Amino acid sequence: MTSQPTRAARRPHRFAGMSKEDRVQARREAFLQAGISVIGESGIAETKVRDVCRKAELTERYFYESFENLDTFAKAVVESVAMQVAGRLFLKAVGIDEGQARLRAVAKELVTIMDEDPRVGRILFIEPERAGGALAKVRQQMLYGTTWLMTMWLENPESNNMVVAALPMMTQFMNGGSEAVDPVMGDITTIAMAGAAAEVLMAWVDDRLDMSAEELVDYLVSFIDEAVVWRRKVTGSDPS
């Protein structure tokens, strides 16, 4: 009697019909999506290759086809999430002309993203700091760049200024990852704002702050706004 094919054997291959290059890219994307779940729920230190492969429903052979090791994989996951978040923030801001309204919209979008999926906040703000090394540098660069753009959006009322300033950075990131992006050499106020905002967001993601999402947005907007006003007075650019 001929045995019946197993369920796995009967299931159509999910990459069927793709070219070799497209299959490699599709498998890499599957691993990145699996990494968001595994790292976002368990943390980088507890992440194992076998756990990622199980979540992606792919073998370790294919994992090492796309990633040299777990370190390069974790960095790719963080960069992928950072780029997705940056894209959402950019699209939210680009249609708003007034600086204060633009700042609030961006802050609200960032908090909304983390409220919808707490894994994002953990991947962007908590895990890179704990991991240190290259991941900590990615986190630092992302924080400085975001803070610089947010304050620039507040100080410059013209949308074109924001687009011109932001597009080169995003293009560099898309073409070569975080290492291809020119460092944002912010002044001490930008560094202070980035660090403080990151600590607040980390505490909120970690459930150490008893604040609603809207209260957090209000705080971030007020904090950044006041810091920008202070910087104007110190540098003598405030007409008052």
C-alpha positions as CSV (number, residue, x, y, z in Angstrom):
1,M,0.0,0.0,0.0
2,T,1.4,3.4,-1.0
3,S,1.9,5.7,1.9
4,Q,0.1,9.1,1.9
5,P,2.3,12.2,1.6
6,T,2.8,14.1,4.8
7,R,1.1,17.4,5.4
8,A,4.4,19.2,5.0
9,A,5.1,17.5,1.7
10,R,1.7,18.5,0.4
11,R,2.1,22.1,1.4
12,P,3.1,24.3,-1.5
13,H,6.6,25.9,-1.0
14,R,6.1,29.5,0.0
15,F,9.0,30.6,-2.2
16,A,7.9,28.7,-5.3
17,G,8.2,30.6,-8.6
18,M,10.8,33.1,-7.3
19,S,14.2,33.6,-8.8
20,K,17.2,32.5,-6.7
21,E,18.0,36.1,-5.8
22,D,14.3,36.8,-4.8
23,R,14.3,33.6,-2.6
24,V,17.4,34.7,-0.8
25,Q,15.9,38.2,-0.1
26,A,12.5,36.6,0.9
27,R,14.2,34.3,3.4
28,R,16.2,37.2,4.8
29,E,13.0,39.2,5.3
30,A,11.4,36.2,7.0
31,F,14.3,36.1,9.4
32,L,14.1,39.8,10.1
33,Q,10.4,39.5,10.9
34,A,11.1,36.6,13.1
35,G,13.8,38.6,14.8
36,I,11.3,41.3,15.7
37,S,9.2,38.8,17.6
38,V,12.1,36.9,19.3
39,I,14.3,39.9,20.2
40,G,11.2,42.0,21.0
41,E,9.9,39.4,23.4
42,S,13.0,37.7,24.8
43,G,15.8,40.2,24.4
44,I,19.0,40.0,22.5
45,A,20.9,38.2,25.2
46,E,18.4,35.3,25.3
47,T,18.0,35.1,21.5
48,K,19.3,31.9,19.9
49,V,19.7,31.0,16.2
50,R,17.4,28.0,16.6
51,D,14.7,30.2,18.1
52,V,14.8,32.6,15.2
53,C,14.8,29.7,12.7
54,R,11.8,28.1,14.4
55,K,9.9,31.3,14.3
56,A,10.8,31.9,10.6
57,E,10.1,28.2,9.8
58,L,13.5,28.0,8.0
59,T,16.7,26.0,8.7
60,E,20.0,27.3,10.2
61,R,21.6,26.8,6.7
62,Y,19.4,29.6,5.4
63,F,20.1,31.8,8.5
64,Y,23.8,31.7,7.8
65,E,23.1,32.4,4.1
66,S,22.0,35.9,5.1
67,F,23.8,36.6,8.4
68,E,27.3,36.0,9.5
69,N,26.3,35.5,13.2
70,L,23.8,36.6,15.8
71,D,25.5,40.0,16.2
72,T,25.1,40.9,12.6
73,F,21.5,39.6,12.7
74,A,20.6,41.7,15.7
75,K,22.1,44.8,14.1
76,A,20.1,44.1,11.0
77,V,16.9,43.7,13.0
78,V,17.5,47.0,14.9
79,E,18.3,48.9,11.7
80,S,15.2,47.4,9.9
81,V,12.9,48.5,12.7
82,A,14.6,51.9,12.9
83,M,14.1,52.5,9.2
84,Q,10.4,51.5,9.3
85,V,9.8,53.9,12.2
86,A,11.8,56.7,10.5
87,G,9.7,56.3,7.4
88,R,6.4,56.6,9.4
89,L,7.7,59.7,11.2
90,F,8.8,61.3,8.0
91,L,5.5,60.7,6.2
92,K,3.6,62.0,9.2
93,A,5.7,65.2,9.3
94,V,6.0,66.0,5.6
95,G,2.5,67.3,5.1
96,I,2.5,69.7,8.1
97,D,3.8,73.3,7.6
98,E,3.7,74.7,11.1
99,G,6.7,73.7,13.3
100,Q,4.9,73.2,16.6
101,A,2.1,71.1,15.0
102,R,4.8,69.1,13.2
103,L,6.7,68.4,16.4
104,R,3.5,67.2,18.1
105,A,2.5,65.0,15.2
106,V,5.9,63.3,15.1
107,A,6.0,62.8,18.9
108,K,2.5,61.4,18.9
109,E,3.3,59.0,16.0
110,L,6.4,57.7,17.8
111,V,4.5,57.1,21.0
112,T,1.6,55.5,19.0
113,I,4.0,53.1,17.3
114,M,5.4,51.9,20.6
115,D,2.0,51.8,22.2
116,E,0.7,49.6,19.3
117,D,3.7,47.3,19.5
118,P,5.9,47.4,22.7
119,R,8.4,45.2,20.9
120,V,9.4,48.2,18.8
121,G,10.3,50.3,21.8
122,R,12.3,47.5,23.3
123,I,14.2,46.9,20.1
124,L,15.0,50.6,19.5
125,F,15.6,51.9,23.0
126,I,16.3,49.1,25.5
127,E,18.1,46.1,23.9
128,P,20.8,48.1,21.9
129,E,21.8,49.9,25.1
130,R,22.1,46.6,27.0
131,A,24.0,44.9,24.2
132,G,26.5,47.7,23.8
133,G,29.1,47.8,21.0
134,A,27.9,48.4,17.5
135,L,24.3,48.2,18.5
136,A,24.7,51.0,21.1
137,K,26.3,53.1,18.4
138,V,23.3,52.5,16.1
139,R,21.0,53.6,18.9
140,Q,23.0,56.7,19.7
141,Q,23.1,57.7,16.0
142,M,19.4,57.1,15.7
143,L,18.6,59.2,18.8
144,Y,20.9,62.1,17.8
145,G,19.5,62.1,14.2
146,T,15.9,62.0,15.3
147,T,16.3,64.7,17.9
148,W,18.2,66.9,15.4
149,L,15.4,66.5,12.9
150,M,12.7,67.2,15.5
151,T,14.3,70.4,16.7
152,M,15.0,71.5,13.1
153,W,11.3,70.8,12.3
154,L,10.4,73.0,15.2
155,E,12.7,75.9,14.3
156,N,12.1,76.0,10.5
157,P,8.5,76.6,9.4
158,E,9.2,75.6,5.7
159,S,8.5,72.0,4.9
160,N,11.0,72.1,2.1
161,N,13.8,72.8,4.6
162,M,12.9,69.6,6.4
163,V,12.7,67.5,3.3
164,V,16.1,68.8,2.0
165,A,17.7,68.0,5.4
166,A,16.2,64.6,6.0
167,L,16.3,63.0,2.5
168,P,20.1,62.6,2.3
169,M,20.3,60.9,5.7
170,M,17.4,58.5,4.8
171,T,18.9,57.8,1.4
172,Q,22.3,57.0,2.9
173,F,20.6,54.7,5.5
174,M,18.6,52.8,2.8
175,N,21.7,52.3,0.6
176,G,24.2,51.2,3.2
177,G,22.7,51.0,6.7
178,S,23.7,53.0,9.8
179,E,27.4,52.8,9.0
180,A,26.8,54.7,5.7
181,V,25.1,57.7,7.4
182,D,27.2,60.7,8.2
183,P,27.3,61.3,11.9
184,V,25.0,64.0,13.2
185,M,27.3,66.3,15.2
186,G,24.7,68.0,17.4
187,D,25.5,70.6,20.0
188,I,25.3,69.8,23.7
189,T,21.6,70.7,23.8
190,T,20.8,68.1,21.1
191,I,22.8,65.5,23.0
192,A,21.1,66.3,26.2
193,M,17.6,66.2,24.7
194,A,18.3,62.9,22.9
195,G,19.5,61.3,26.2
196,A,16.7,62.6,28.3
197,A,14.0,61.7,25.8
198,A,15.4,58.2,25.4
199,E,15.4,57.6,29.2
200,V,11.8,58.7,29.4
201,L,10.8,56.5,26.5
202,M,12.7,53.5,27.9
203,A,11.0,54.0,31.3
204,W,7.6,54.2,29.7
205,V,8.2,51.0,27.6
206,D,9.5,49.3,30.7
207,D,6.3,50.2,32.6
208,R,8.3,52.3,35.0
209,L,6.2,55.4,34.2
210,D,2.5,55.7,35.1
211,M,1.6,57.9,32.2
212,S,-0.9,57.5,29.4
213,A,0.3,57.8,25.8
214,E,-1.2,61.3,25.4
215,E,0.5,62.4,28.7
216,L,3.8,61.2,27.4
217,V,3.3,63.1,24.1
218,D,2.5,66.2,26.0
219,Y,5.6,65.9,28.1
220,L,8.0,65.2,25.2
221,V,6.6,68.2,23.2
222,S,6.9,70.5,26.2
223,F,10.4,69.3,27.1
224,I,11.8,69.6,23.5
225,D,10.1,73.0,23.0
226,E,11.5,74.4,26.2
227,A,15.0,73.1,25.4
228,V,14.9,74.7,22.0
229,V,13.8,78.0,23.5
230,W,16.6,77.8,26.0
231,R,19.1,77.1,23.2
232,R,17.9,80.1,21.3
233,K,18.5,82.4,24.4
234,V,22.0,80.9,25.0
235,T,23.1,81.3,21.4
236,G,21.5,84.7,21.1
237,S,19.2,83.7,18.3
238,D,16.0,84.4,20.3
239,P,14.7,87.9,19.3
240,S,13.1,88.3,22.7
